[in-house]
Each structure stands twice: as structure tokens, then as C-alpha cells.
């Protein structure tokens, strides 16, 4: 009886692994396609004068809704998907590279009146 179970388990395991590989490959392609759609939307909107926030919200909504995943795509992952799409196909997204820093807070306004932190001398490591 144990030999019959062993004969059945091995083929079932191999079939399961085959399906997992096929599903994993198709889901990676879907993720890449979704990232490309998000990048198209983000770059199109930014190049037509829209602010980062509006463009990001539109692109992120598309990525969230079209991702075939059990879990919601996080904003950081969506930003990475957009960046990967633009970097992999820079000719498809001409001029979009200058907007990519905004996805990770690159356009934060810095107050020019802030003073520089003081340089510490050797040995003053913990002097605050």
C-alpha cells in the first residue's frame, strides 16, 4: 500500500511544480505589463503638465486594479514597477527620467535658510 502512495505522490508533485512554474511565469509577465501601463500613465500626465500627486494617483490606481495578485500592490512596489519600466525601455518614455525622483520624494522643497550642521572634531562623536 505504501508503494502505491509513493507512485502517486511523485507524479503529482511533478505536475504541481510544472503548474507553479507556468503560473509564476505568467504572473511575472502580468506584473511587467502592469508596471508599463502605470509608467505610461505617469509619464504621459507629467509630460503634459500635471503635478506629481495627480499623476501618481492615476498611475497607482491602474497598477492596484490591474495587478493579478492576492494582495494589494504597495505604493513603494508600484513606484519601483514604474521606474523599472522606464529604465528598461527609455526610448518608450523619453523625457520621463527627470520625473522618477519624485516617486520617492525627490521634489521636496528645502528651506534655504536652514543652517548647516556643525562639523564635529575627532573625539566629539557624542557631543550634541
C-alpha positions as CSV (number, residue, x, y, z in Angstrom):
1,X,0.0,0.0,0.0
2,X,2.9,2.4,0.8
3,X,4.5,1.7,-2.6
4,X,1.2,2.7,-4.4
5,X,1.1,6.0,-2.4
6,X,4.7,6.7,-3.3
7,X,4.0,6.1,-7.0
8,X,1.1,8.5,-6.9
9,X,2.9,11.3,-4.9
10,X,5.9,11.6,-7.2
11,X,3.9,12.4,-10.4
12,X,1.5,14.7,-8.5
13,X,4.5,16.6,-7.1
14,X,6.0,17.0,-10.6
15,X,2.7,18.1,-12.1
16,X,2.2,20.6,-9.3
17,X,5.7,22.1,-9.8
18,X,5.0,22.4,-13.5
19,X,1.9,24.3,-12.9
20,X,3.5,26.5,-10.3
21,X,6.3,27.4,-12.8
22,X,3.8,28.3,-15.5
23,X,1.7,30.4,-13.2
24,X,4.7,32.1,-11.8
25,X,6.0,33.0,-15.3
26,X,2.6,34.4,-16.4
27,X,2.3,36.4,-13.2
28,X,5.7,38.0,-13.7
29,X,4.7,39.0,-17.3
30,X,1.5,40.5,-15.9
31,X,3.4,42.4,-13.3
32,X,5.8,43.8,-16.0
33,X,2.8,44.7,-18.2
34,X,1.0,46.5,-15.3
35,X,4.2,48.4,-14.5
36,X,4.5,49.5,-18.1
37,X,0.9,50.7,-18.0
38,X,1.5,52.7,-14.8
39,X,4.6,54.2,-16.3
40,X,2.8,55.2,-19.5
41,X,0.1,57.0,-17.5
42,X,2.5,58.6,-15.0
43,X,4.9,59.8,-17.8
44,X,2.1,61.0,-20.1
45,X,0.5,63.0,-17.4
46,X,3.7,64.6,-16.1
47,X,4.9,65.5,-19.6
48,X,1.5,67.2,-20.2
49,X,2.0,69.5,-17.2
50,X,0.2,67.6,-14.4
51,X,1.7,67.7,-10.9
52,X,3.3,64.6,-9.3
53,X,0.5,63.9,-6.9
54,X,-2.2,63.7,-9.6
55,X,-0.1,61.7,-12.0
56,X,1.0,59.3,-9.2
57,X,-2.6,58.7,-8.0
58,X,-3.8,57.9,-11.5
59,X,-0.9,55.5,-12.2
60,X,-1.1,53.8,-8.8
61,X,-4.9,53.2,-9.2
62,X,-4.3,51.4,-12.5
63,X,-1.5,49.3,-11.0
64,X,-3.6,48.4,-8.0
65,X,-6.6,47.4,-10.0
66,X,-4.9,45.5,-12.8
67,X,-2.4,43.6,-10.7
68,X,-3.4,39.9,-10.6
69,X,-2.3,39.4,-7.0
70,X,-3.9,38.1,-3.9
71,X,-2.5,41.2,-2.1
72,X,-2.8,44.9,-2.9
73,X,0.3,46.3,-4.5
74,X,2.1,48.7,-2.1
75,X,2.9,52.2,-3.2
76,X,6.6,51.6,-2.9
77,X,6.4,48.5,-5.1
78,X,4.3,50.4,-7.6
79,X,6.9,53.1,-7.8
80,X,9.6,50.5,-8.4
81,X,7.5,49.0,-11.1
82,X,7.2,52.3,-12.9
83,X,10.9,53.0,-12.5
84,X,11.8,49.6,-13.9
85,X,9.5,50.1,-16.9
86,X,11.1,53.4,-17.7
87,X,14.7,52.3,-17.2
88,X,14.2,49.1,-19.3
89,X,12.6,51.0,-22.2
90,X,13.9,54.5,-22.1
91,X,13.1,55.2,-25.7
92,X,9.4,54.5,-25.0
93,X,9.4,57.0,-22.1
94,X,11.5,59.9,-23.5
95,X,11.9,62.7,-21.0
96,X,10.3,60.8,-18.2
97,X,13.6,60.1,-16.4
98,X,13.5,63.6,-14.9
99,X,10.3,62.8,-13.1
100,X,11.3,59.5,-11.5
101,X,12.9,61.1,-8.4
102,X,9.5,62.5,-7.5
103,X,8.2,58.9,-7.0
104,X,10.5,58.7,-3.9
105,X,10.1,62.2,-2.6
106,X,12.8,63.8,-4.8
107,X,11.0,67.1,-5.2
108,X,10.7,68.0,-1.6
109,X,11.3,71.7,-1.1
110,X,14.2,72.5,1.1
111,X,14.3,75.7,3.2
112,X,17.3,77.6,2.1
113,X,17.5,79.4,5.5
114,X,18.4,76.3,7.4
115,X,21.9,76.4,8.8
116,X,24.4,73.7,8.0
117,X,25.1,71.2,10.8
118,X,28.3,71.9,12.7
119,X,31.3,69.8,11.8
120,X,32.5,67.7,14.7
121,X,36.1,67.3,15.6
122,X,37.5,63.8,16.2
123,X,36.6,62.7,19.6
124,X,33.4,64.8,19.7
125,X,31.3,61.9,18.5
126,X,28.6,62.2,21.1
127,X,28.6,65.9,21.7
128,X,25.2,67.2,20.8
